Amino acid sequence: MNQRHVEESFYASALTEAERGDLATARGLAGLEDEVALLRLRLREALARHPEDIRLVESAVKVLVQSLLAQHRLSPGQADNLCEAVTKFIEEFAAVMRGPEV
């Protein structure tokens, strides 16, 4: 991602110069591993600082669960590949079950 694109970003005016550089780096990341890890740390912090605040903890857990679900969701390409693999397996399995053609 080039710096010009970052500067033209919708969010650029709300970012410091250093954050604009970080935004360009963040755009190059794939997956949600870092975000999930950070959410887990913040949840632990919320539990330690405010164990009585059930709404805060509940909200944090909901966001964490949603992030985990999103992290493990298949991309369209992965879904297509899986569908093709399953279809091929079913066709081959059916051929084996039918036995040799006479």
Helices and strands as residue ranges (DSSP letters): H 3-7, G 12-14, H 17-27, H 33-49, H 54-72, H 76-98
